[in-house]
């Protein structure tokens, strides 16, 4: 007997099929498609019917009575033939006598429950798996009343059995199930009245529910109306028959190349339910075969014969006894050649959901561009969406073709569908790695709303027992999709569950949602992200080519070059590198429905914010109705710029309209005065226990750990006692440092706020970036950044929460308004002096026009972490502007290379044992983060092979080798993925250190600093420059869009990034193509235009500005890249922005590298091209080129440039020097001649 949970409506969704053959078809493709279709049909309970069935039966899911639960009537007596056990030899069957005689006779108004009671059912089937009760059964169970009835023979009087009975009863009680035991003596002597009354009293507790069954059972089948038949019977009958058809195909009882003949017996005339079920399955199959094989399958012929008597069944047909109202018994054993379809005894899905993902090997669909319409069939029938959005199809197709895929779509572009559809088209289990809990909750809620409910999430917010149950269900294949955090993959028990799933089922996709977090957060505070891809690949089964069967599918709205490079490298398998063809993105990333405004707030953000909100209120009625919502993003939760503080302030102005959301608990504290009776005051243990009791009374959401922390923060026991003051016989003691938000209260607050904001109970939400990533809310009209973000992509993604109203036609032409309240960085004279005094700095060398702008040194390429900290610490915290605030957040926890080096070597010397696993203890969150960072560094050196984390107090670290060759190979493997041309061995050799280990560790740490810290600084610099130069909304939006566009220019710059020494491509960036009206072979001819030759200065500068903005994106990813630095400097020069750090410093850095990295012949070719380009520059720009050339090249080169550029006055000093030198020679000759 197989059990299922499936339905299209709210009726009994659990059912069984009995007498199926236990075998499997040899048609592996058919089997896989059956698995896919079974999963689709069972994706939710209930779920939506296909478009075909909706045409036949109507859109039942949209009817008002859809959620009304319907019970099928059943007045027939239930007969169990052999299941209810007894003593065959003595012909003594007390349990059967109780069931067949006593229940009808003694249960009175509840006699009807006999048909709801299931006999001889396993405890584990009632409560879920527990090894301690494996294969143990109860005599009778009534699910609707959570009642077990046991008929106990004499052996239950034995002490050992009594103990076992008590253990079972207590276990069931813990699950909310009552056990009532009746002895066989009581049955024989008819002294069971008290027990019957006990049963009836218990049933009375469930009277309301049971009366619904009683009413249903009083209905005659002949009284069923046509409407009820159509809306409550047919849908359930169809889906049960569909599951049966799929099972018969999977076990080979039905084949696609033979005719299908059915004899069906039903007690209710269900019209053409079987025909509709089969026709619908054919439509699904047609599209599955079309997608995979590019041709439809040949439908088998079928005949359906409905019989009124089971005696009319034929041997050459598939005979089916089909009933919705009857529950299963053991009658199937009497007719082994007849298939029985019956309702289960568990009616409520919360009590029992039999769904299990049907799996086979994942399918490579070999999707082509011609398959888009076929994909849209599944889109329409599963997700009820009419068409794919732009950019979705290439991502979905690549994933269905079983390739590791990175999908890039703008915020609001429908990224979630790009993993949900491929997952549902694979006969497999899938998991989604999600960075934040709010995103997990939101995505599950969105799927629930479209009736895809067989999914779940695992987070730390869950109670331990519930979390354990969900993880167990995940392991048992109960969910099509499970959302999990990256940290869970560092827990050994969870890894074991993945291995278990691989052994029993199959996993198609490891979806990494918001995959940019792998790069952005992994390097700072989510180290688990950096080990994620490697761990998943290690856990994945391997195919015949040695590649992982679990395919990566990464999705994000961020198109940063640096982030993409990180993701590509992390997604690269051990044998192959992820190819660019597997990165799927729109060429045009712009969000036309957004407009941006940067407001220089003159150091008073609060006042500017108030002005903005009042403007919205006056213009659009914002905060006066729930039609429009707004988001304010703050850089952190605490402090005067924090979301918690700001929300509290705004709430005083706009009561009940504002709330806040953050990823971490506000550090707001309170105090409480406890009253200590005198008898406890001098007893340490009693005193502490009394304080704990009263603190729990003060805030019952505080956990024991939180209370212990509060007490520790109030000092040792002697300090606490000394603060107590006696008053009227009791001691009063003020307990401080009590968090206003316990962990539970904080979790509840976040859950409530997320739901309330989506339901428009708040118009304005003040949040950190932890809210809203991927949140789908279609009436956000405003976003306000309370200070700049950390990067262009962060700003665009966060601002992109606005404007998601594609489904609302009246908003089609409205704009989402995105504001940045911006504080430019300037220092007071005292702060400037403090910055300068801490290190000997020549302000003239800072390459900035404003000496007060200390950011020049911060953003300089080679400034150390230590020095950046010194500079930012010179800025008083309350006077921090936007950049200094972002730097403060970024630098927290970052150490300088020397500090990191010492920590890594100390850890290694303390714990390392070659090829051994060691348990390493940590204390607190900070201790865990610091130690895990060291462990990760050692893993990059190859010294640590792997590690797991129990997130309580221990790491399990498996060490490898510390041999020099092994370390070198590991570093080459890691760094070499980023920089293909580096001679890493030579560079390590030149690094400072007394041993190879020290040299290689320093080299690695310095490389990480250069790669990560430089990227963060440069990303921040790009956004700061743009905000500083803000002119109008249109031009700023154009800058943002240029950052994300994929064009010929981006491909050229990508090539420069990856092959910086290919100097012949450097100059290609100064060309662009323009279409003409002339056509060649049906294609419009394009002219290649050299930007410097454009006569229209406005157009020329516009092209240069676009080039500058796109280059900025690549500069974030490549430090000391000779090609990018060269063109960046020249473009800044052309825009008269040469003093910018991306101008002169980069250009001269490139010239210096040209003299060392290129042959004389290649140097000359570069200089010739530069000279040719420079001819088109302005005179003052040519001067700058010459001055820079003079620093790094010979006098002869300098002269040739000055001559070619017609700048003879630049040679005056040179000629003067030559004249002076000639004079010296003449004087020397004269003196020599005179001596003669």
ABEGO torsion letter per residue (X at the ends): XBBBBBBABBBBABBBBBGBBBBBBABAAAAAAAAAAAAAAAABOBBBBBAAAAAAAEBAAABAAAABBBBBBBABBBBBAAABBBBAAAGBBAAAAAAAAAAAAAAEAAAAAAAABBBGBBAAAAAEBBAAABGBBBABBBAAAGBBBBBBBAAAABAAAAAAAAAAAAAAAAAGBBBBBBBAAAAAAGAAAAAAAAAAAAAAAAAAAAAAAAAAAABBAAABBAAAAAAAAAAAAAAAAAAAAAAAAAAGABBAABBBBBBBBBABBAEAAAAAAAAAAAAAAAAAAAAAAGBBBBBBBBBBBBBABAAABBAABBBBBBBAABBBBAAAAABAABBBBBBBABABAAABBABBBBBBBBBBAGBBAAAAAAAAAAAAAAAGBABBBBGAAAAAAAAAAGBBBBBBBBBGAGAAAAAAAAAAABBBBBBBBBABAAAAAAAAAAAAAAGBABBBBBBAABBAAAAAAAAAAAAAGABABBBBBAAAAABAAAAAAAAAAAAABBBABBBBBGAAAAAAAAAAABAAAAAAAAAAAAABBBBAAGBBABBBBBBBABABAAAAAAAAAAABBAABBBBAAABBBBABABBAABBBBBBBAGGBAAAAAAAAAAAAAAAAGBGABAABBBBBBBABABEAABAAAAAAAAAAABBGABBBBBABBBABBBBBBBBBBAAAAABAAAAAAAAAAAAAAABAABBAAAAAAAAAAAEBAAAAAAABBBBGGBBBBBBBGBBABBAAAAAAAAAAAAAAAAAGABABBBBBAABGBGBBBAABABBBBBEBBABAAAAAAAAAABGBAAABAAAAABBBBBBBBBBBBBBBAAAAAAAAAABBBBAAAAGBABAABAAAAAABAABBAAAAAAAAAABBAAABBAAAAAAAAAABGBBBAAAAAAAAAAAAAAABBBGBBBBBBBBEAAAAAAAAAAAAAAAAAGABABBBBAGAABBBBBBBBABAAAAAAAAAAAAAAABAABBAAAAAAABBEABAAAAAAAAAAAAAAAAAAAAAAAAAAAAAAAAAABABAAAAAAAAAAAABBBAAAAAAAAAAABAABAAAAAAAABBBBBBABBBGGBBBBBBBBAAABABAAAAAAAAAAAAAAAAAAAAABBGBAAAAAAAAAAAAAAGAAABAABAAAAAAAAAAAAAABBAAAAAAAAAAAAAAAAABBAAAAAAAAAAAAAABBAAAAAAAAAAAGBAAAAAAAAAAAAAAAAAAAAAAAAAAAAX
